[in-house]
Amino acid sequence: MAGGYSDGNIQKHLLSADGNYLFERVISAVPVKNVWIVHNKNTQGFWNGWYAREALTTFADKSISFFLDKQNSQGGIKNPALWMTSGIPSLAMNYQKNAVIYSAIDTYFENFNFMDELMSKENAFVVTKEDLGNSPSVDINWRGKLNPTTVTVTGLVDGSGWAFADMVKASTKNLLVSGQLPKGDMISVVQNLRGRTHQEFDVVKYKGGFANINTPEDLSKAESLYTVQNKVIV
């Protein structure tokens, strides 16, 4: 999981819904033992406080670790693709894990009914029709499979198409075989794996509200779904 300040200076780690941080909702929903959070060094105070309050109680069944990413002055993460194709899968191999799931820290899912299907796949990512309009659109054929040109950043999904929903599952072996991808986002890693190693990805279709927040305008569109807390508690 990775997050920081966007160009609009939104403190993504403070985004919340239903009384819980968005990242807490994801951690609770994904049935894994090990959680690795990649975060902005400027927010380390928040994460230290959160870990002391919540990690050993609410998430006592999970092992949670933190990693600092190299970021710009606003905290924008420069290399999520590098973490996905090198750092995290290498760590996973050391812990003898066969697969990893990646999720953006600022992603809102109305429900997680798709999780069992996602966990059953070796390589897969989640798509939705209920997107605010900031996510790459995904070209899926009539069989429910990805077409050769898989994604294009077109903005608003009109209800007939599908949008990438910021969650990817991949095997550690495939990620390491594909080699390091030093720049790019999560969907760039999917494109890289398909193009360089010909790995196929299944598509998990999620039916429910979804929001990927990058700007204040995004917050306005999704204000009925969640709020941003005004200060950091450390």
N, C-alpha and C positions, 0 to 999 in steps of 0.2 A: 504494500500500500504506500502511496506517495502523495504528498500534498504540500502546499505552501501558500504564499500570497500570489494571487493572480495579478494581471495588469491593472485590474480595478481595485487592488489592495483589499480584496476580500480575504478575511482570515478563515481559510477553508477548514481548518481543524475545529473551528467553533460552530460550524453549520450543524443544526440540530433539527430533529423531527420527533414528535410524540414524546418529548422529554428526554431524548437520548441523542448524543452526537451521532452524525451519520456514520462515522467510522465505527462506533460501538455497535450500531445496527448490523453493519457488514460482518464484524468480528463474531457477533452472536449467531449470525445466520450460516456462516460457512463452517461445515463440520471438519475442522482441522485442529491439530494439537499445537502446532508451532505457528506463531504469527510474527512476522518481521515488518516493522514499520519504518519506512524511509521518510525522513522529514527534514525540514529546514532547520539549520543550526540556530536561527533566531527564535525558534519556538521550543527549544530544549527545556526551558523552565516550565512551560505548560505540560510537556510530556512527563517530566519528572514528577510534577504534582499529580497528574492523572494516574500515573503508575502507582504511586503511593496510596492513592485513594481507592482505585478501582481494580487494578490488575490482580492484586492478591486476594480480592474478595469476589467481586462480580465475575471476574474471568479467571478464577482460581483453577479451572480445568484446562487452561491454556498456558503455554510457555511463550511469553512476549518479549521480543528483543527490539532494540532501536538502532538505526543507522543514520548517520549524517550524510546528506548529499551536498555536492558542490553546486551552489546556486548563486544567482545574481543578487543585487542589493535588495530587491523586492521579494526574494525568496523563490523566484520561478525556477523550477527544476529543469536542468538543462539536458539531463541524460537518462530519462526513465528507460529508454531502450537498452542502454548499457547495463542497468541493474537487471533487467529482464533476461538478457542474453548472456550475462557473465556472472555478476555478483551473487544474485539470489540462487540461481540453479547450482552454482558451485558450492554455496553453503548447504543447499539441500542435499547434494551428493555426499557431503561430509556427514550429514545426519542420516544418510541412507533413505532419503525420501525420493520417490519416483516421479512425483508431479507437484506442481505449484499452481496456485491461483492468484491472479493479480486483480486488484480493484483500485480504482481511484478513490481518494479519501473524501472527495466532495460529491459523491454520487448518491442520489436518492432513489431508492426502490420502494414502491408502495408495498410490495410483498416479495417473498423469496420462494415462491412456489416452483420456480425453475431449478432449484438447487440440486435436487436428487438427480435430475436428468444431466445437469452439468457435471456432477461428480462421477457419473457413469462413463463419461467420455475421456479418451486419452488426450485429444487436442480439440478444443471447442471454444467458442465465445458466444456471448449473449447478445441478442438483438431485440429491438422493441419497435412498436409502431407509435407509442405514446411518448415521443420525445419533444422537448421544448424547441428544438431546431438548431442545436449547436453541435450535434454529433455527425460523424461521417455516415453517409448512406451506404448501405450494403446491397450489392446486386446478387439476388438469390433466384435461381431458376425454378421451374415448375415442380421439380423434384425436391425442393427444399435444400439444395446444395449450392455452394458458392460457384459463381461463374468465374472464368479465367481472370477477368479484371474485377477484383473483389470489392474495392471501396473507392468512393469519391467523396470529397468534402463538398457537399452541395447545400448544407444548411438544413432548412426546414423539410421535414418529412411530412408529406401531405396526407398520410393515412393509408395510402396504398403501398408504400414502400416500407423498408425496414432500416433502422438506425443502429449503429454500434452502441452497445450499452455499457461500455467501460468495465467489462469483466472478461478475463481470458483464463483458460486452463490449458496447460501444456506440460508435456513430459520433460523432465530435466535433461534426459539424453538428447532429445531433439533440439532443445534450446542450445545446448553446448555444441552440438555438431554443426549447427548453423553458423557458429562464429559470432564474435562480438559485433554488435550494431551500436556504435558510439552515440548516434543521434537519432531522435525520433520518439514517437509516442507508442502506445500499446498496439494500435492497429498497424503501425509500421513494422512491428515485430511479426505480426501475422503475415503481412505481405512478404517480409524477408524470408520467413520459413517456407512459404509456398514457392517463392521464386528461386531460392538457392538450394533447398533440400527437397523440394516437391512434397512437403508434408501437407496432408489434407486436414482441414479443420471442419468439424461438425458445427452446425448452427443450432443454438438453443433459443427458441422463440419464447420470449417473455411477454405475458399479457398482464399489464398493470402500469400504473403511473411511474414515470422515470424522469429524472432531471439531472443534467450535468451543468454545474454552476461555474461560470467564469467571469461574469460581469454583474454590475448592479442591476442592469436590465433583466438579467436572468432571475435575480432574486425577486424582482417585482412580479415576473410571470409566475413564479412558484411560491409566492408569499402565503398562499393558503395551505401549502404543504409543510413548510418549516420556517424557522426564523434563524437569525444570526445573533448570537449572544454578544453583548457589547464589551465585555472585558475578559481578560484571562485570569483565572483563579489559579494561583500557584502556592 
